[in-house]
Each structure stands twice: as C-alpha cells, then as structure tokens.
Amino acid sequence: MQQKGAIQIIEWEDLDKRKFYSLGVFMTLTTRATVYPASVIRTRLQVQKGKSLYSGTFDAFCKILRAEGVRGLYRGFMVNTLTLIAGQGYITTYELVRKYVNQYSPSNTVKSVVAGGMASLVAQTITVPIDIVSQHLMMQGQGEHLTRFKAKPKVGLATRKHKLSFGQSRDITVQIFSADGFRGFYRGYVASLLTYIPNSALWWPFYHFYAEQLSLLAPSECPHLILQAVAGPMAAVTASTITNPMDVVRARVQVEGRTSVIGTFKQLLVEEGAYGLTKGLSARVISSTPTSVLIVVGYETLKRLSLRADLIESRHW
C-alpha cells in the first residue's frame, strides 16, 4: 500500500481479483448508460459543418429529443456496450503497468502517466472498430446526411424492435466492410491513439495531483472519497480541454471516411478556423464531468469492496 499525501492508493496486489472484475462490469455498464447521450451530441456537433445542424450542446439535445425522442440519444448504444471488454482491458493494463513501473520509479506521477497511456493503447485497439460502427449509428436520424453509411429503412412494425437493437448495427457493419474492407474498422486508429493516449496519460496524474492538493486544504475528517470525487472532474476538464482539437479530427476522420489526420486538421483550420478545434468541447466536458464522478466514486469504491479479506480491517478511509 502506498500513500500520496493523505490519500491512500489501493494497488493491484491488494485486490481480490474475482470481486474486482465481477463488480467492475456492472460499474462500467452503468456509467456508459448514464453519459451516452452526451457522446451522441458531441459526435454530431463535431461532424457537422459549422453550425449547419445545431448551434450548440443544448440546441442539439432539444432538437434530437424533439425529432427522434429518447431513442435518438441512445443510437448505437447496444453495439457500444461491447466496449465493456475494452473497459476491463483498460483497468487491468493500468493496474499491472503501475505495478511494473513501480520497480523502476516510486513516483506516482511517472506511474500514472505511463500506465494511463499504455492502458489507453490497449483499450483503443479493442474499441476503435466498435466506435466506428457506433458513431455511424449515432449520426443516423437528423445527422445521417453527414455520414457515408446509412442504415436500411425500417419496414413495418413487426421488425421495429429488432431494428432498434442489432439490425442497424449489422447494416452499417456490412456497408463498412463492403466499402473499405477490414481496414475500414480501424479508420482513424492513429487519430484515436493521438487523442486518447494523451487524454488518459494526463487524466491520471492530474487526478492524483488534484486529490493531493484537496487533501491538504480539506479538514482532516473529510472523507477521502469526496476529495477524489471532486478531483476526478477537475482532471477530466483539464485533459479534455487539452486534447479536444485531436478529438474533433478523430471524429471527422472516422465518420467522413478521411485518410489523412494532418490533412483533416489543415482543412478544419481553413474552413472553420480556430473555432473548429473547440467544437464539441462543451458536450465533452458535460459528458466527462459526471463520467469522472461516477468512474472515480465507482472505481475507488470498487477497489475498497475488492480488498483482500486479510487487509480489510487494517484500512481506514
């Protein structure tokens, strides 16, 4: 067990892995279901040209809800749940790399940066094909004219329920493979790595830094979980703001079928100026803030619930 300021960090060797994984799946699914609508809104804002469809986050929310109902805010959610696999891969990689780096450096910042970046590399390798399909599904409805692939129209009420789950996912998957082959499912992979590896590598050290600073300012009786729940969103806003330009480029590469990250970046600057690099930032912050609260509270609680039986009595929070 290591300490960072007044905040105790539960390390990999302190965990009961069976509890950790079984509870982790439930936590990840709950978090994704809560913040998924913000991901749909962010994707549509980033892909649209200028303000051709929506003027902002709230306008997009109202228009989607009015035109497509709640279902419109959850387009692609069923296929996106497959990223639960990536979530478990992320958690495992992060904890194992932290343990490995600890052999060479006791610095929590170094461990967080390296482990966060490596965890994101593993997760994105699994996630990108799923994201490709789910993002095209997100664009169906009001944004379908902005995407290369369109789901087949529904025919009759008898197939309605089926189409809402995996029918459209199958349509989009077949179209992507027909047009681009297997490579189509990894379109924008480099852009994703350039977005999410820095985001993850920044989030963890900022999270521990903010938690440490808050622990120095807060009363000694303040529960650590509250401090961590505040530190998480602060880290998320910091990391999201820094990496948002690359996130806009990633979304356009994947949805519009572009092949050049640099070319897409240059065209974005020419067509929309510096403003284009901030598109979807508010939606991303709105999404990442509650996500971070849920992830931090869930993850830290998960680790505490997953402590090995012989350590429970010796830990005080």
N, C-alpha and C positions, 0 to 999 in steps of 0.2 A: 504494500500500500504506500502510495506517495502522497505528499501534500503539496498544494500550490496555494501559498498564503494560508488562509483559514479554511479553504475549500479542499475537502478530501476527494481524491480521484480514485475511483474503483478501477483497478486494472484487470486485464484479461484473466490472469491466473487466480483472481479472487472469485470468479463466477462459476455457478453451476450451469454448464452449457445447455443441458436439457431444458431447464426453466427459461434460460435466456432466449433460445430460439423459438420455443412454443409461444411465449408471451410477445416476442418481437414481431411475429407475423401479424397478430391482432393489432398491435400498436401502429404498424406501418399502414395497414389497410384503413384503419380509422382516420389516420392523418391524411391520407390521399383523398378519401371521400370528402373530407371537410374542405380542403383547399382546391379541389379540382376545378370548380367553376372559374376561379381566378386564372388558372392556367389556360382555359379556353379563351377567356377575354384577352389575356396577354398575347397569345398566339395570333388572334385576329387583328389586334392593334399593330403588331409588329409586321405582319404580312401586307396589310393594306397600304395603298399608295397615298401618302399624305394623310388627309382625313376624309378620304372618299366614302368611307362606310360609317365610321364612328368618330366622334370628336374627342372622346376620352374614355376613361375606365367606366365612370358611372353611366355615361351615354350608351356604351356598349352593353353594359349589364341590363339596362332598361329595354333597349331595342331587342336584344336576344330573348329576354324573358317575355316581352310582348308578342314577338313574331314566332318564336319557337317553343315557348314555355320552358319549364324547368328542364325538360329533356334536352333542350338546346345547350344548356350549361353543363351537361354531362355527356356530350357527344364524344365517343371514343373511350369512355371510362372503362367499359368491360375489357377491352383489349389492353388498356393501360394497367389493369390490375396484375398483368403478367410481370410487371416490373417489381413485384414483390420479391422475385428471385434476385433481382439486382440489388434490392434493399438489403437482403440478408448477406449477399456477397460484399456489399459496401461495409456493413458493420463488422463482418469477420475480418476483412482485409485491414480495416482501420485499427482494430484492436491488436491483430497479430503483428502488423508493421510497427506499431507503437512499442510492442514488447521487444521486437528485433532491434529497433533503433536505440532503445534504452541501453543496449550492450555497448554502444559507442558514444552516446551522449545522454546525460541525465536531464538536459534542458527540455522542459515541457514544450517550449515554442518549436524547437527543432523536431521533436517527436510529432507534434500536431501538424506541422507543415508537410513533412514527408509522408506521414500516414494518411493525411487528408487527401493529398494529391494522388497517391497510389490507390486509395480506396475509390476515388472518382474514376481513375483509369479503368479499373476492373468493372465498376458499375456501368460506365458508359458503353463499354464493349458489349455488354448484355442488353443495355437499354435502348441504344440507338435504333435498331430495327423496329422495336416496339413503338418508339417515339415517332418514327417515320409514318407508320400506319395511323397511330392515334392523332397525330397533327393533321393529317389529311381528313380524318373524320371530324376533327374539331372545326374544320373550315366548311363542312357541309352546311346547308341551310343558307343563311344570308351571305356567307363568305365563299360559297362554292365556286363563284366565277373567278376567284383568285388562286385556285388550286388546279394542278394539272389533271387530277383524277377525281372522278365523281361517282358516288355510289349509285347503283341502279335504282330507278324509281320503285316505290312500293306498289304492289299490285294486290289490292283487296285487303280486307281486314283480317282475313284468315292467317296471313303471313306477317302481320304487323309486329307481334311480339317477337317473333324470330328475327325480324329485320332490325329490331332495336338492340339486339344483343350481338350476335356474331355474323349476321348476314351481310351487313355493310362492311364489316372488317374483312370478310372473305373477298368481297367485290374489290375493295381497294388493294388488298394484298395481291390478287391475281393481276390487276392492272399494272401495279408497280413492277412485278416480275416480268410481265409481257413487254413492258416498255424499256426497262433498264436491266433486267436480269438480277442476279443475286447482288450485284454492286449497288443496285437501287436502294437496298435496305440499309446500306451504310453511306448513303449520300449525306454529306455534311458531318461525317465522323470526325474529321480533323477539326472542323469548326466547333463541334461539341466538346472535344477534348480541350480546345483553346478557351472555351467558356467555363466548363465545369471543373476542370482540374485546378485552375487558379481560384475559382469560387470556393471550392472545398478546402484548398490549401490555405486560403485566407480566413475562412469562417472559423475553423477550429482554434487557431492561435488567438484571433480576436475574441472568441468566446471565452477562452481561459483568461485572457488579459482583462476583459471587462468584468468577469466574475471575481477576479482577484482584487481589482480596484474597488468594486462594490463592497466586497467583504471588509475592506479597510475603512470604508465610510459608514457602513451599516452598524447598528447596535449589535453587540456580541450575541444577544439572544435571538437575532433574526435567523429564521430557518434558511439553511443553505439553498434549498430548492427554490425559494423565492428569488434569491440573488441570481441563481442560474437561469431562472425563467425570464428575468429581465436582461441578463447578459446575452441570451440567445438571439432575440430580435435585434439588439444593438449590433451584434456581429453580422446578422443577416443583411441589415440595411447597408452596412459598410461594404460587405462583399458584393452585394447586388449592384450597388452604385458603381463600383469599380469595374465590374465585368459586364455591365449591361450592353455596351456597344457591340461586344462579341456575340452576345445572346441574340441581338437583332439580326446580325449577319447569319448566325446559325439557323434561325427560323426561316430566313429567306432562301438560303441555300437548300434546305430540306423541303420546303413547301413548293418553291418555284422551280425546283429542279436544276439549279445552277451548279456549275462545277468548280468555279474559282472563288475561294474565300477572299483573296485580295481584290479580284475584280468586282465582287459583290460589294465589298467595303467602299471601293472607289466610286462605284455607281451610286451607292446610297448617299455619299457625301455630295456628289454632283447634283443629284435630283432633289435631295431634301435638306442638305446642309447638316450642320452640327445637330440640329433638332432631331434628325433621323436617328441619331445614336442614342437618344433618350426615349425612343418610342417603347411603350410597354413598361417603362420603369415604375410608374406608379402602381400598375397592376402587379408587377413583380414584387414590389415592396409590400403591397397589400396581401399578396399570396405568401411571401416568405416570412412576414412578421408572425401571423398566427401559426404558420407551419413550424417556425422555430420554437415558439412557446410550447406547442404540442410535442415536438420532437424532443426538446430539452426535458420538459416535465416527464414525458413518457419514457425517454431513454434513461434518464437518471433514476427514475422510479423503477424501471425495468431492471437496471443493474443492481439496485438495492434489493429488489424482490428476488433476484437471481444470485445473491451472495451465497457462497458455500455455507452449509449449516454450521460448520465449526467457526465461522467468522462473525455470525450474526450478533452474538452477544457483545463482541468487542468493538462494534462500530456504533458511533453516536453522531446523529445528524442535527 
